Amino acid sequence: DGYIELRPANKDFKPIRIDEDDDFEVWGVVIWTIKNWRKY
């Protein structure tokens, strides 16, 4: 059973379960990445 679950930090909200049948996009501001983007 493959799915992704978004878990809120605020306990007043329920987790959001996303499976392969959902049309889903994440919108937001990137604040950190693993890749080093600096050009040398």
PDB file of N, CA, C and O in Angstrom:
ATOM      1  N   ASP A   1       0.846  -1.177   0.000  1.00  0.00           N
ATOM      2  CA  ASP A   1       0.000   0.000   0.000  1.00  0.00           C
ATOM      3  C   ASP A   1       0.887   1.234   0.000  1.00  0.00           C
ATOM      4  O   ASP A   1       1.256   1.717   1.070  1.00  0.00           O
ATOM      5  N   GLY A   2       1.240   1.760  -1.173  1.00  0.00           N
ATOM      6  CA  GLY A   2       2.122   2.919  -1.234  1.00  0.00           C
ATOM      7  C   GLY A   2       1.357   4.229  -1.171  1.00  0.00           C
ATOM      8  O   GLY A   2       0.443   4.464  -1.961  1.00  0.00           O
ATOM      9  N   TYR A   3       1.728   5.061  -0.245  1.00  0.00           N
ATOM     10  CA  TYR A   3       1.127   6.387  -0.128  1.00  0.00           C
ATOM     11  C   TYR A   3       2.086   7.308   0.621  1.00  0.00           C
ATOM     12  O   TYR A   3       3.034   6.859   1.264  1.00  0.00           O
ATOM     13  N   ILE A   4       1.815   8.598   0.521  1.00  0.00           N
ATOM     14  CA  ILE A   4       2.560   9.621   1.255  1.00  0.00           C
ATOM     15  C   ILE A   4       1.588  10.237   2.246  1.00  0.00           C
ATOM     16  O   ILE A   4       0.406  10.404   1.944  1.00  0.00           O
ATOM     17  N   GLU A   5       2.082  10.570   3.415  1.00  0.00           N
ATOM     18  CA  GLU A   5       1.233  11.205   4.418  1.00  0.00           C
ATOM     19  C   GLU A   5       1.913  12.481   4.894  1.00  0.00           C
ATOM     20  O   GLU A   5       3.054  12.456   5.357  1.00  0.00           O
ATOM     21  N   LEU A   6       1.201  13.593   4.775  1.00  0.00           N
ATOM     22  CA  LEU A   6       1.692  14.865   5.303  1.00  0.00           C
ATOM     23  C   LEU A   6       1.204  14.978   6.741  1.00  0.00           C
ATOM     24  O   LEU A   6       0.004  14.930   7.008  1.00  0.00           O
ATOM     25  N   ARG A   7       2.142  15.126   7.652  1.00  0.00           N
ATOM     26  CA  ARG A   7       1.783  15.190   9.076  1.00  0.00           C
ATOM     27  C   ARG A   7       2.002  16.608   9.599  1.00  0.00           C
ATOM     28  O   ARG A   7       3.111  17.135   9.524  1.00  0.00           O
ATOM     29  N   PRO A   8       0.956  17.219  10.124  1.00  0.00           N
ATOM     30  CA  PRO A   8       1.070  18.590  10.612  1.00  0.00           C
ATOM     31  C   PRO A   8       1.804  18.666  11.953  1.00  0.00           C
ATOM     32  O   PRO A   8       1.720  17.751  12.772  1.00  0.00           O
ATOM     33  N   ALA A   9       2.510  19.749  12.160  1.00  0.00           N
ATOM     34  CA  ALA A   9       3.154  19.992  13.452  1.00  0.00           C
ATOM     35  C   ALA A   9       2.105  20.383  14.497  1.00  0.00           C
ATOM     36  O   ALA A   9       2.285  20.131  15.688  1.00  0.00           O
ATOM     37  N   ASN A  10       1.018  20.994  14.046  1.00  0.00           N
ATOM     38  CA  ASN A  10      -0.066  21.425  14.922  1.00  0.00           C
ATOM     39  C   ASN A  10      -1.037  20.261  15.135  1.00  0.00           C
ATOM     40  O   ASN A  10      -1.623  19.761  14.174  1.00  0.00           O
ATOM     41  N   LYS A  11      -1.209  19.833  16.369  1.00  0.00           N
ATOM     42  CA  LYS A  11      -2.065  18.685  16.704  1.00  0.00           C
ATOM     43  C   LYS A  11      -3.552  18.937  16.425  1.00  0.00           C
ATOM     44  O   LYS A  11      -4.348  17.998  16.440  1.00  0.00           O
ATOM     45  N   ASP A  12      -3.934  20.198  16.171  1.00  0.00           N
ATOM     46  CA  ASP A  12      -5.329  20.509  15.858  1.00  0.00           C
ATOM     47  C   ASP A  12      -5.722  20.059  14.447  1.00  0.00           C
ATOM     48  O   ASP A  12      -6.909  20.010  14.123  1.00  0.00           O
ATOM     49  N   PHE A  13      -4.741  19.734  13.616  1.00  0.00           N
ATOM     50  CA  PHE A  13      -4.994  19.323  12.240  1.00  0.00           C
ATOM     51  C   PHE A  13      -4.722  17.837  12.064  1.00  0.00           C
ATOM     52  O   PHE A  13      -3.855  17.273  12.732  1.00  0.00           O
ATOM     53  N   LYS A  14      -5.461  17.212  11.167  1.00  0.00           N
ATOM     54  CA  LYS A  14      -5.293  15.787  10.882  1.00  0.00           C
ATOM     55  C   LYS A  14      -4.265  15.594   9.762  1.00  0.00           C
ATOM     56  O   LYS A  14      -4.072  16.493   8.944  1.00  0.00           O
ATOM     57  N   PRO A  15      -3.606  14.433   9.719  1.00  0.00           N
ATOM     58  CA  PRO A  15      -2.702  14.130   8.609  1.00  0.00           C
ATOM     59  C   PRO A  15      -3.469  14.079   7.282  1.00  0.00           C
ATOM     60  O   PRO A  15      -4.655  13.749   7.249  1.00  0.00           O
ATOM     61  N   ILE A  16      -2.778  14.409   6.205  1.00  0.00           N
ATOM     62  CA  ILE A  16      -3.353  14.337   4.865  1.00  0.00           C
ATOM     63  C   ILE A  16      -2.683  13.174   4.148  1.00  0.00           C
ATOM     64  O   ILE A  16      -1.465  13.164   3.970  1.00  0.00           O
ATOM     65  N   ARG A  17      -3.483  12.195   3.738  1.00  0.00           N
ATOM     66  CA  ARG A  17      -2.956  11.015   3.049  1.00  0.00           C
ATOM     67  C   ARG A  17      -3.075  11.222   1.539  1.00  0.00           C
ATOM     68  O   ARG A  17      -4.138  11.585   1.035  1.00  0.00           O
ATOM     69  N   ILE A  18      -1.980  10.988   0.830  1.00  0.00           N
ATOM     70  CA  ILE A  18      -1.929  11.176  -0.614  1.00  0.00           C
ATOM     71  C   ILE A  18      -1.525   9.852  -1.241  1.00  0.00           C
ATOM     72  O   ILE A  18      -0.485   9.287  -0.901  1.00  0.00           O
ATOM     73  N   ASP A  19      -2.357   9.354  -2.165  1.00  0.00           N
ATOM     74  CA  ASP A  19      -1.978   8.132  -2.866  1.00  0.00           C
ATOM     75  C   ASP A  19      -1.861   8.406  -4.361  1.00  0.00           C
ATOM     76  O   ASP A  19      -2.059   9.539  -4.800  1.00  0.00           O
ATOM     77  N   GLU A  20      -1.545   7.392  -5.135  1.00  0.00           N
ATOM     78  CA  GLU A  20      -1.221   7.593  -6.552  1.00  0.00           C
ATOM     79  C   GLU A  20      -2.405   8.071  -7.380  1.00  0.00           C
ATOM     80  O   GLU A  20      -2.197   8.558  -8.492  1.00  0.00           O
ATOM     81  N   ASP A  21      -3.613   7.957  -6.902  1.00  0.00           N
ATOM     82  CA  ASP A  21      -4.794   8.425  -7.631  1.00  0.00           C
ATOM     83  C   ASP A  21      -5.053   9.916  -7.445  1.00  0.00           C
ATOM     84  O   ASP A  21      -5.859  10.493  -8.175  1.00  0.00           O
ATOM     85  N   ASP A  22      -4.386  10.552  -6.482  1.00  0.00           N
ATOM     86  CA  ASP A  22      -4.585  11.977  -6.216  1.00  0.00           C
ATOM     87  C   ASP A  22      -3.743  12.833  -7.158  1.00  0.00           C
ATOM     88  O   ASP A  22      -2.587  12.516  -7.439  1.00  0.00           O
ATOM     89  N   ASP A  23      -4.339  13.920  -7.640  1.00  0.00           N
ATOM     90  CA  ASP A  23      -3.602  14.930  -8.403  1.00  0.00           C
ATOM     91  C   ASP A  23      -3.091  15.925  -7.372  1.00  0.00           C
ATOM     92  O   ASP A  23      -3.878  16.678  -6.797  1.00  0.00           O
ATOM     93  N   PHE A  24      -1.791  15.939  -7.130  1.00  0.00           N
ATOM     94  CA  PHE A  24      -1.251  16.657  -5.983  1.00  0.00           C
ATOM     95  C   PHE A  24      -0.025  17.469  -6.374  1.00  0.00           C
ATOM     96  O   PHE A  24       0.851  16.967  -7.079  1.00  0.00           O
ATOM     97  N   GLU A  25       0.046  18.710  -5.928  1.00  0.00           N
ATOM     98  CA  GLU A  25       1.206  19.581  -6.111  1.00  0.00           C
ATOM     99  C   GLU A  25       1.522  20.258  -4.787  1.00  0.00           C
ATOM    100  O   GLU A  25       0.623  20.575  -4.009  1.00  0.00           O
ATOM    101  N   VAL A  26       2.806  20.477  -4.538  1.00  0.00           N
ATOM    102  CA  VAL A  26       3.235  21.203  -3.342  1.00  0.00           C
ATOM    103  C   VAL A  26       3.704  22.579  -3.781  1.00  0.00           C
ATOM    104  O   VAL A  26       4.574  22.694  -4.645  1.00  0.00           O
ATOM    105  N   TRP A  27       3.142  23.608  -3.201  1.00  0.00           N
ATOM    106  CA  TRP A  27       3.544  24.989  -3.476  1.00  0.00           C
ATOM    107  C   TRP A  27       4.148  25.556  -2.202  1.00  0.00           C
ATOM    108  O   TRP A  27       3.626  25.345  -1.108  1.00  0.00           O
ATOM    109  N   GLY A  28       5.244  26.271  -2.349  1.00  0.00           N
ATOM    110  CA  GLY A  28       5.853  26.875  -1.173  1.00  0.00           C
ATOM    111  C   GLY A  28       7.163  27.543  -1.521  1.00  0.00           C
ATOM    112  O   GLY A  28       7.511  27.672  -2.694  1.00  0.00           O
ATOM    113  N   VAL A  29       7.873  27.957  -0.524  1.00  0.00           N
ATOM    114  CA  VAL A  29       9.153  28.628  -0.674  1.00  0.00           C
ATOM    115  C   VAL A  29      10.247  27.655  -0.253  1.00  0.00           C
ATOM    116  O   VAL A  29      10.188  27.077   0.832  1.00  0.00           O
ATOM    117  N   VAL A  30      11.248  27.475  -1.118  1.00  0.00           N
ATOM    118  CA  VAL A  30      12.373  26.602  -0.779  1.00  0.00           C
ATOM    119  C   VAL A  30      13.267  27.349   0.197  1.00  0.00           C
ATOM    120  O   VAL A  30      13.735  28.448  -0.100  1.00  0.00           O
ATOM    121  N   ILE A  31      13.505  26.752   1.362  1.00  0.00           N
ATOM    122  CA  ILE A  31      14.365  27.398   2.354  1.00  0.00           C
ATOM    123  C   ILE A  31      15.676  26.651   2.552  1.00  0.00           C
ATOM    124  O   ILE A  31      16.595  27.172   3.186  1.00  0.00           O
ATOM    125  N   TRP A  32      15.775  25.420   2.010  1.00  0.00           N
ATOM    126  CA  TRP A  32      16.994  24.645   2.193  1.00  0.00           C
ATOM    127  C   TRP A  32      17.018  23.510   1.185  1.00  0.00           C
ATOM    128  O   TRP A  32      15.976  22.922   0.895  1.00  0.00           O
ATOM    129  N   THR A  33      18.193  23.190   0.643  1.00  0.00           N
ATOM    130  CA  THR A  33      18.356  22.034  -0.237  1.00  0.00           C
ATOM    131  C   THR A  33      19.621  21.290   0.147  1.00  0.00           C
ATOM    132  O   THR A  33      20.501  21.840   0.809  1.00  0.00           O
ATOM    133  N   ILE A  34      19.704  20.046  -0.269  1.00  0.00           N
ATOM    134  CA  ILE A  34      20.898  19.243  -0.001  1.00  0.00           C
ATOM    135  C   ILE A  34      22.003  19.581  -0.992  1.00  0.00           C
ATOM    136  O   ILE A  34      23.180  19.566  -0.630  1.00  0.00           O
ATOM    137  N   LYS A  35      21.647  19.885  -2.231  1.00  0.00           N
ATOM    138  CA  LYS A  35      22.615  20.168  -3.290  1.00  0.00           C
ATOM    139  C   LYS A  35      23.288  21.523  -3.080  1.00  0.00           C
ATOM    140  O   LYS A  35      22.644  22.485  -2.660  1.00  0.00           O
ATOM    141  N   ASN A  36      24.585  21.591  -3.376  1.00  0.00           N
ATOM    142  CA  ASN A  36      25.314  22.853  -3.339  1.00  0.00           C
ATOM    143  C   ASN A  36      25.124  23.549  -4.688  1.00  0.00           C
ATOM    144  O   ASN A  36      25.610  23.049  -5.702  1.00  0.00           O
ATOM    145  N   TRP A  37      24.441  24.674  -4.725  1.00  0.00           N
ATOM    146  CA  TRP A  37      24.116  25.373  -5.967  1.00  0.00           C
ATOM    147  C   TRP A  37      25.177  26.396  -6.362  1.00  0.00           C
ATOM    148  O   TRP A  37      25.034  27.035  -7.404  1.00  0.00           O
ATOM    149  N   ARG A  38      26.217  26.574  -5.583  1.00  0.00           N
ATOM    150  CA  ARG A  38      27.257  27.561  -5.864  1.00  0.00           C
ATOM    151  C   ARG A  38      28.101  27.113  -7.059  1.00  0.00           C
ATOM    152  O   ARG A  38      28.540  25.964  -7.116  1.00  0.00           O
ATOM    153  N   LYS A  39      28.329  28.033  -8.022  1.00  0.00           N
ATOM    154  CA  LYS A  39      29.174  27.725  -9.183  1.00  0.00           C
ATOM    155  C   LYS A  39      30.594  28.177  -8.893  1.00  0.00           C
ATOM    156  O   LYS A  39      30.804  29.259  -8.345  1.00  0.00           O
ATOM    157  N   TYR A  40      31.573  27.351  -9.258  1.00  0.00           N
ATOM    158  CA  TYR A  40      32.978  27.680  -9.031  1.00  0.00           C
ATOM    159  C   TYR A  40      33.668  27.987 -10.322  1.00  0.00           C
ATOM    160  O   TYR A  40      34.861  28.287 -10.328  1.00  0.00           O
TER     161      TYR A  40
END
